[in-house]
Amino acid sequence: MEIKQTPENALSHSTVKAIINAPIEKVDIADWLFNLPDAEYQRCSPAHIAAGFTRTLDGTPMSINVETIGNALIIQHYVATEYKADYCRMLSVSDSITANGRSKVQVLWELRATKLDDNSCVYTNEIHATATPEFFEFMKVHHLSLAQAAHDRQLASDAHNQEETPLFAASIAKKALTGNYGI
């Protein structure tokens, strides 16, 4: 069940945009994401460790991503709640592993393409991280405040998003124009 992000549980919200040098009619974010090779995912950030695609028991598309965000190893289990050529909404209850131990964070990842002109579009990579009840317990045990956790996560999320978004856009463009991956 999705936890709605509120000021009382928000850890981070990062939005970064980059140009996809391909016409919107050729861009298919869902196809790109659900067929993304592990090596291509790794090329889009040094913090990317692994990616794979599977389905939930009911057949819903699911992307598994392993990466580091700041000082945390994050294992994301992104279930597609909406997916089409110009927009994907992916929701994960992600495992977060730090030196202090393991917890869970909800991550909403939105990938969007919007037509700019006949030959390009804007790619928007938007990430919302929300504290789960398990994360609140983790903070209590380790005497961490939501304000400090949110501050640290916001800095790390913004830095990571700034790095990966232009490379995702280049990869989406290459797939749109050639049918192949590779930036």
Secondary structure by P-SEA (a helix, b strand, c coil): cbbbbccccccbbbbbbbbcccccccccaaaaaaaccaaaaaaacccccccbbbbcccccbbbbbbbbccccbbbbbcccccccccbbbbbbbbbbbcccccbbbbbbbbbbcccccccbbbbbbbbbbbbcaaaaaaaaaacccaaaaaaaaaaaaaaaaaacaaaaaaaaaaaaccccccc
